[in-house]
């Protein structure tokens, strides 16, 4: 397979094709991570809002959703559960952010390699 523009032809080797494919997979993972991070941040915000609302309530027993069912649970237990959920969400968010940085670094390295060989013949940027 050959690609060329303006009379200069650059042969695409098997290794080049593997790098292009890897970049594509990393780009897809990057977008998945962005979506997962957005969801994790929204969940964290919702948990924070729930925690704040719980502080404002005067009731000793509150309704707490477990799965698809609401149960009457003591306020202190709900506060504990919400704090635990926030910790889990924050850890997950940190993990996702770290993976996103790793994916971006790998993509940058592949961009250097591929642009170094193909120059303007390849477009790895999103518009």
N, C-alpha and C positions, 0 to 999 in steps of 0.2 A: 504494500500500500504506500502511496506517495502523496504528499501534500505539497502544494507550491503556490506561491504568489509572486507575481512580478518576475517570472522567469527563474527564480531560485527555488530549487526543489530540495526538500529535506526528507530523508527517508525516516519513516516511523518504525523503529525496531520493536521487538517483542517487549523489551524492558521499558521503552517509552510508553507503549500501550498499557503496560501494567501500572506505570506511574499515573497515567491519565485516569485509568479505572480507579485506582486508589484515591486519587483526588476527588473523583465523583462520589465515592462512598463516604469519604470524610466530609464532603460538603453536605450530603444528605444527613449524616449524623449531626453535623453542626446545627442544621435547621431543626432536627428533632430535639436536640438539647435546648435550643432557644425556646421551643414550645414547652418542654418539660420545666424549664426554669420559670417561665411565665406562670405556669399552673402552680408550681411550688410557692412562688411569691404571693399569688392570690390566696392560696390556702393559708399561708402564714399570716397574711393580713386579716383573713376571716377569723383565724384563731385569736389574734390580738384583739379584734373587735369583740369576740365572744367573751374573752377574759375581762375586757373593760365593762361590758354590759353586766357581767356577773358581779363585778365589784359594786355596781350601782343598785343591784336588786336587794330587797329587804327579806326575801323569802329564804327559809332555811332548806327547803326541798325544791329543786328545780327540775324541769323536764330536760333530759339529755338524750340525744339521738344515738342509738346503738344500732347500726345497720339501717334497717328501714322502720324501726320501732322507736318511739319515744318512751323513756322510762323515767320514773320519779326517783331522783338520786339526791343524796345530801349535797349541799352547796360545796362543802370542803372537798368532797371526793371529786366533784366536777372540776373544781379549780386545779386539783392535782392532775387529773386526766388531761385537761387542756394544756397545762405546763409540759407534761410528758409529750403530748402531740406536737407542741411547738418545738421541743428539743429535737424530736425525730425529723420534723420538717426542715429545721435549720441544718441538721447534719446532712440530710439529703440534698439540700440546696447547695451547701458547700461542696459536696461531692460532684454535683452536676457542673458547678462553676469550674472546678479543677479539671474535669474532663473536657469542658468547652475550651479552656486555655490550651490543653494538650492537643486537641484537634486543630485549633488555630495555628499552633506552632508547627505541626506536621504539614498543614496545608501551605504555610508560608515557605517551608523547605521545598516542598514539591513545586511550588510556583517558581522558585529560583531555578530549579533544575530544568523545568519545562520551558520557561521563558528564555533561559540561557541557550537552549538548543533551538527552539522554534521561533523565537522573537515574536513578530506580529502575526505569524501563521496560526497561532492558537490563542483562544480567548478563555481565560479562567476567571474573569471578573463577572459579577452579577450586575445587571443593569436595573 
